[in-house]
Amino acid sequence: MLQLIPPDLRARLRDLRLVARRGGAGDGLGQHASRSRGAGLEFAQYRAYEPGDELRRIDWKLYARSDRYFVREAERDSPLTAWLIVDASASMRQADAARAGYSKLDAAKTLAACVFELALRQGDRFGLAALGGAAPVFVPAGSAARQRDRCLLELARLQAAGGWPDAAALHPLWERIRPPSVVVMLSDFFDEAAAELALRLAAARREVLSVQLLSAEERDFPFAGGHRFLDPESGAERRVEAAAVRRDYLERFAAARAELARRFGAAGILHVEHVLDRPLDEPLRALFGGAGVESKRSA
């Protein structure tokens, strides 16, 4: 098995859990409350006995009091289907000078691998869509260790290249990611089309969680003197005197991030930022820690 998760990070995943804000719709063994009724763990209601019901589900104590047969119903536990959408466009190659061998795509790969581990531990289904480069890469949703290993193999092969795919290339995504799937998007969201995809998925009844991945240099702009900046996707370049543009850059970049968080929050998307100099379990804890994601929506 490919090791994308360092041992210390793996240890910090133990108290995290994938939780759907909306009830699951499928049947099967899992750890998520479904809207369907049946034999489960959490009591939901009584209903009158019907021919064919299992006798063991009759509440005999209630029968003794009422002289009528009632069946106990419970919320059925059902598996969740989680999809990881990983931005593999050229801007995800960005790393920091202090750690040149660790890019935004590397962080996205490890975060995706962590979510696969959480899903595997809970008996959930999961799939992968990597967008960028020559063509999108899809691993259909499945479960169990072999599915995890297939996803990790595709993650290991990913290279950040090219731009965001056009609408035609994304068509298979809509066929594969069916509602009410939980979708975790890992991107720097520098392409407006990436943000639009998240918003469209949320509008189409997919539960969307997003992590915006940024380098520390993008956050802090620690440069001095003359600098040449190159757009890895368009090839456009700009030469600036760092001290002269630093304040304007920081203000505009902060405003752009705040506006993205506002748009996502308005659409019901749970949105967090992760900067490469921060521990990788922080965004996972913001999404999946504590009592669940319900109380952690973006404002």
C-alpha positions as CSV (number, residue, x, y, z in Angstrom):
1,M,0.0,0.0,0.0
2,L,1.3,3.5,-0.9
3,Q,2.1,5.6,2.1
4,L,0.8,9.1,1.5
5,I,-0.1,9.6,5.2
6,P,2.8,10.1,7.7
7,P,2.4,8.0,10.9
8,D,2.0,11.0,13.2
9,L,-0.8,12.4,11.0
10,R,-2.5,8.9,10.8
11,A,-2.5,8.9,14.6
12,R,-4.3,12.2,14.7
13,L,-7.1,10.8,12.5
14,R,-8.5,8.5,15.2
15,D,-11.2,10.8,16.6
16,L,-12.3,12.1,13.2
17,R,-15.5,10.9,11.4
18,L,-17.1,11.5,8.1
19,V,-20.6,12.9,8.8
20,A,-23.3,13.8,6.3
21,R,-25.4,16.9,7.2
22,R,-28.2,15.4,5.2
23,G,-29.4,11.9,6.0
24,G,-28.1,9.1,3.8
25,A,-30.3,7.5,1.2
26,G,-28.8,4.1,0.7
27,D,-29.3,0.8,2.5
28,G,-26.5,-1.2,3.9
29,L,-24.0,-1.3,6.8
30,G,-22.6,2.1,7.6
31,Q,-22.4,4.8,10.3
32,H,-24.9,7.4,8.9
33,A,-28.5,8.0,9.7
34,S,-30.8,7.4,6.8
35,R,-34.2,8.7,6.0
36,S,-35.4,5.2,5.5
37,R,-37.0,3.2,8.3
38,G,-36.2,-0.4,9.3
39,A,-34.1,-2.4,11.7
40,G,-31.4,-0.2,13.0
41,L,-29.8,1.1,16.1
42,E,-31.6,4.4,17.0
43,F,-35.3,4.1,17.8
44,A,-37.5,6.2,15.5
45,Q,-41.2,5.3,16.0
46,Y,-43.8,2.6,16.5
47,R,-46.1,1.3,13.8
48,A,-48.9,-1.3,13.6
49,Y,-47.8,-4.9,13.0
50,E,-48.2,-6.0,9.4
51,P,-48.1,-9.6,8.0
52,G,-44.5,-10.5,7.1
53,D,-42.9,-8.4,9.9
54,E,-40.3,-10.2,11.9
55,L,-41.7,-11.4,15.3
56,R,-38.6,-10.3,17.1
57,R,-39.4,-6.7,16.2
58,I,-42.7,-6.7,18.0
59,D,-42.6,-4.7,21.3
60,W,-44.1,-7.3,23.7
61,K,-44.2,-5.0,26.6
62,L,-46.3,-2.5,24.7
63,Y,-48.5,-5.5,23.6
64,A,-49.0,-6.4,27.3
65,R,-50.3,-2.9,28.0
66,S,-52.4,-2.3,24.9
67,D,-53.3,-5.8,23.7
68,R,-52.2,-4.7,20.2
69,Y,-49.1,-5.6,18.2
70,F,-46.7,-2.8,17.4
71,V,-43.3,-3.0,15.6
72,R,-40.4,-0.8,16.7
73,E,-38.8,1.1,13.8
74,A,-35.4,2.7,13.8
75,E,-33.3,4.9,11.7
76,R,-31.5,2.6,9.3
77,D,-27.7,3.0,9.3
78,S,-26.6,3.5,5.7
79,P,-23.2,4.0,4.0
80,L,-22.2,7.4,2.8
81,T,-20.6,7.9,-0.6
82,A,-17.7,10.4,-0.5
83,W,-16.1,11.8,-3.6
84,L,-12.7,13.6,-3.6
85,I,-12.2,16.2,-6.4
86,V,-8.6,17.1,-6.6
87,D,-7.4,20.1,-8.6
88,A,-4.3,19.0,-10.6
89,S,-4.0,22.1,-12.7
90,A,-0.6,23.8,-13.1
91,S,-1.1,26.3,-10.3
92,M,-1.1,23.4,-7.8
93,R,2.6,23.0,-8.4
94,Q,3.3,26.0,-6.2
95,A,5.5,25.3,-3.2
96,D,7.3,27.6,-0.8
97,A,11.1,28.3,-0.9
98,A,11.4,27.0,2.6
99,R,10.1,23.6,1.5
100,A,10.5,23.5,-2.2
101,G,9.7,19.8,-2.6
102,Y,6.2,20.1,-1.0
103,S,3.6,21.6,-3.3
104,K,-0.1,22.4,-2.9
105,L,-0.8,19.2,-4.9
106,D,1.2,17.2,-2.4
107,A,-0.9,18.5,0.4
108,A,-4.1,17.7,-1.6
109,K,-2.9,14.1,-2.2
110,T,-2.3,13.6,1.6
111,L,-5.6,15.2,2.5
112,A,-7.5,13.0,0.0
113,A,-5.7,9.9,1.3
114,C,-6.8,10.8,4.8
115,V,-10.5,11.0,3.7
116,F,-10.2,7.7,2.0
117,E,-8.9,6.2,5.3
118,L,-11.8,7.7,7.2
119,A,-14.3,6.3,4.7
120,L,-12.6,2.9,4.7
121,R,-12.8,2.8,8.5
122,Q,-16.5,3.5,8.5
123,G,-17.5,1.1,5.7
124,D,-18.4,4.0,3.4
125,R,-18.0,4.2,-0.4
126,F,-15.6,6.6,-2.0
127,G,-14.3,7.7,-5.4
128,L,-11.8,10.1,-6.9
129,A,-11.9,12.7,-9.6
130,A,-8.6,14.5,-10.5
131,L,-9.0,17.5,-12.7
132,G,-6.2,19.0,-14.7
133,G,-3.4,18.0,-17.1
134,A,-4.3,16.2,-20.3
135,A,-7.7,14.7,-19.2
136,P,-9.7,14.2,-16.0
137,V,-9.0,11.0,-14.0
138,F,-11.9,9.1,-12.5
139,V,-11.9,6.2,-10.1
140,P,-15.6,5.0,-9.7
141,A,-16.9,4.9,-6.2
142,G,-16.3,1.7,-4.3
143,S,-15.4,0.4,-0.9
144,A,-12.9,-1.8,0.9
145,A,-9.1,-1.8,1.0
146,R,-8.6,-2.6,-2.7
147,Q,-10.7,0.5,-3.6
148,R,-8.5,2.6,-1.3
149,D,-5.4,1.3,-3.0
150,R,-6.7,2.0,-6.4
151,C,-7.4,5.6,-5.4
152,L,-3.9,6.0,-3.8
153,L,-2.3,4.7,-7.0
154,E,-4.0,7.3,-9.1
155,L,-3.0,10.0,-6.5
156,A,0.6,8.9,-6.7
157,R,0.6,9.3,-10.5
158,L,-0.9,12.8,-10.5
159,Q,1.2,15.7,-11.8
160,A,0.1,19.3,-11.7
161,A,-0.2,20.5,-15.3
162,G,-2.4,22.4,-17.7
163,G,-5.5,24.3,-16.9
164,W,-9.0,23.6,-15.5
165,P,-11.0,21.2,-17.8
166,D,-13.7,22.6,-20.0
167,A,-17.4,21.7,-19.5
168,A,-17.3,18.8,-22.0
169,A,-14.5,17.1,-20.2
170,L,-16.4,17.4,-16.9
171,H,-19.5,15.8,-18.2
172,P,-18.6,12.3,-16.8
173,L,-18.4,13.9,-13.4
174,W,-22.1,14.6,-13.3
175,E,-22.9,11.0,-14.4
176,R,-20.7,9.5,-11.6
177,I,-21.2,11.8,-8.7
178,R,-24.9,11.3,-7.9
179,P,-26.9,13.0,-5.2
180,P,-26.8,12.9,-2.2
181,S,-23.0,12.2,-2.4
182,V,-20.6,14.1,-0.1
183,V,-18.0,15.9,-2.3
184,V,-14.7,17.2,-0.9
185,M,-13.0,19.6,-3.2
186,L,-9.3,20.3,-2.8
187,S,-8.1,23.2,-4.8
188,D,-6.5,26.7,-4.7
189,F,-9.6,27.9,-6.4
190,F,-7.5,30.3,-8.5
191,D,-9.6,29.2,-11.5
192,E,-13.1,30.7,-11.3
193,A,-14.3,27.6,-13.1
194,A,-13.3,25.5,-10.0
195,A,-15.4,27.7,-7.8
196,E,-18.3,27.5,-10.2
197,L,-18.1,23.7,-10.2
198,A,-18.4,23.7,-6.4
199,L,-21.4,26.0,-6.5
200,R,-23.1,23.9,-9.2
201,L,-22.6,20.7,-7.3
202,A,-24.1,22.3,-4.2
203,A,-27.1,23.6,-6.2
204,A,-27.6,20.1,-7.6
205,R,-28.0,18.5,-4.1
206,R,-24.5,17.3,-3.6
207,E,-23.1,18.1,-0.1
208,V,-19.9,20.0,-0.8
209,L,-17.0,20.6,1.5
210,S,-14.0,22.6,0.2
211,V,-10.4,23.1,1.2
212,Q,-8.6,26.1,-0.3
213,L,-4.9,25.2,-0.5
214,L,-2.4,28.1,-0.4
215,S,1.3,28.5,0.0
216,A,2.7,30.5,2.8
217,E,4.3,32.9,0.3
218,E,0.9,33.5,-1.4
219,R,-0.5,34.3,2.1
220,D,2.4,36.5,3.3
221,F,4.1,37.9,0.2
222,P,7.5,37.9,2.0
223,F,9.5,39.1,-1.1
224,A,11.9,42.0,-1.4
225,G,13.5,43.7,-4.3
226,G,12.6,43.2,-8.0
227,H,10.7,40.0,-8.7
228,R,9.4,38.2,-11.8
229,F,6.1,36.3,-11.4
230,L,4.9,33.8,-13.9
231,D,1.4,32.3,-14.3
232,P,2.0,28.6,-14.7
233,E,-1.2,28.1,-16.7
234,S,-1.3,31.0,-19.1
235,G,2.5,31.8,-19.3
236,A,1.8,35.5,-18.5
237,E,4.5,37.2,-16.5
238,R,4.8,40.3,-14.4
239,R,7.8,42.1,-13.1
240,V,7.4,44.1,-10.0
241,E,9.2,45.9,-7.2
242,A,8.0,43.7,-4.2
243,A,7.9,46.5,-1.6
244,A,5.8,48.7,-3.9
245,V,3.0,46.2,-4.5
246,R,3.0,44.2,-1.2
247,R,0.3,46.1,0.6
248,D,-2.0,46.2,-2.4
249,Y,-1.5,42.5,-3.1
250,L,-2.2,41.5,0.5
251,E,-5.4,43.6,0.6
252,R,-6.7,42.3,-2.7
253,F,-5.8,38.6,-1.9
254,A,-7.5,38.8,1.5
255,A,-10.6,40.3,-0.2
256,A,-10.7,37.6,-2.8
257,R,-10.4,34.8,-0.2
258,A,-13.1,36.4,1.9
259,E,-15.4,36.7,-1.1
260,L,-14.9,33.1,-2.0
261,A,-15.8,32.1,1.6
262,R,-18.9,34.3,1.4
263,R,-20.1,32.8,-1.9
264,F,-19.5,29.2,-0.6
265,G,-21.1,29.9,2.7
266,A,-24.2,31.4,1.0
267,A,-24.5,28.2,-1.0
268,G,-24.2,25.9,2.1
269,I,-20.7,24.8,1.3
270,L,-18.5,24.2,4.3
271,H,-15.2,26.0,3.4
272,V,-11.8,26.1,5.1
273,E,-8.4,27.3,4.2
274,H,-5.1,25.3,4.5
275,V,-1.7,27.0,4.2
276,L,1.3,24.7,3.5
277,D,3.1,25.7,6.7
278,R,0.3,24.5,8.9
279,P,-0.4,21.0,10.2
280,L,-2.4,18.9,7.8
281,D,-4.9,17.7,10.3
282,E,-6.2,21.2,10.9
283,P,-8.5,21.3,7.8
284,L,-9.6,17.7,8.4
285,R,-10.5,18.6,12.0
286,A,-12.4,21.7,10.8
287,L,-14.4,19.5,8.4
288,F,-14.8,16.2,10.4
289,G,-13.9,16.9,14.0
290,G,-16.0,17.4,17.1
291,A,-19.8,16.8,16.8
292,G,-19.8,16.9,13.1
293,V,-19.8,19.4,10.3
294,E,-23.3,20.7,11.0
295,S,-22.0,23.4,13.4
296,K,-19.0,24.4,11.3
297,R,-20.5,26.0,8.2
298,S,-18.7,29.0,6.8
299,A,-20.3,32.3,7.7
